[in-house]
């Protein structure tokens, strides 16, 4: 019995992380300015908590997109 060659292909799929349409404007900004925007010293507790909640919500949406794409592969 002959054994055939088995090829293993690896590739990366880039899935963008955008919570809403306003985030598409952030793509054009340099990384440094994006980072400095998040380190605003004038932010109060409510702003920080809201930013964290948006991140968790976006993370759940991203995980859902990842699972959907993995099923399709």
N, C-alpha and C positions, 0 to 999 in steps of 0.2 A: 504494500500500500504506500503510495507516494504522499508526502506531506507538501502542501502548497505553502508558499511564503505568505505570512500574515503581516500586513502593514498596519502600523499604528499611526494614525494621524492626530495631531494635536493642533488646535487653533484657538484663538481668543475671539470672543464676541464682546463688543463694546456696547453696553447698555447705558444710555444717558440717564442722569439723575436730575430730572426737572420736576418740581412739585407743581408749578403752575407756569403760565405763559410769561410772567414777569421774570422768571429765572433765565429765560433765553437771552436776556440782555446781559446777564452776568458772564456769559461765555466770551464776550468780546473784551472784557476787562482783564488786565494783567493779574497774575496770581498774587502779587504783592498787595495790590489795592483790595482784592477780595479778602485777603487775610487781615488787612488793617481795618476793613469794615466790620469784621466780626469781633475785633478787639476794642471796640468803642468803650471808653471809660465812662461815658455818660449814660450807659444803659442801666436801667433799673431792674429790679428782680422780675417784674412782670414781663419785660422784654426778653430777658434771658430764658425764662420759663417758656414763653411763647415760641422762641426760636428752637428750644429743645423739643417741644411738642411737635412743631412742624417737621423737625428732623426725624422723629420717631414715626410720624405719619408717612413721610416720604420713604423711610426705610421699609416700612411694611409694603408700600406700593412697589418699591423696587424689588423686594423679595418675591412678590407676586409675579412681576414681569419676568424675573429670572426663572421661576418655576415654569412659567408658560413657555418660555423659549427652550428650556431644557427638555420639556415634553415634546416639543416640535423637532428637536434634533434626534 
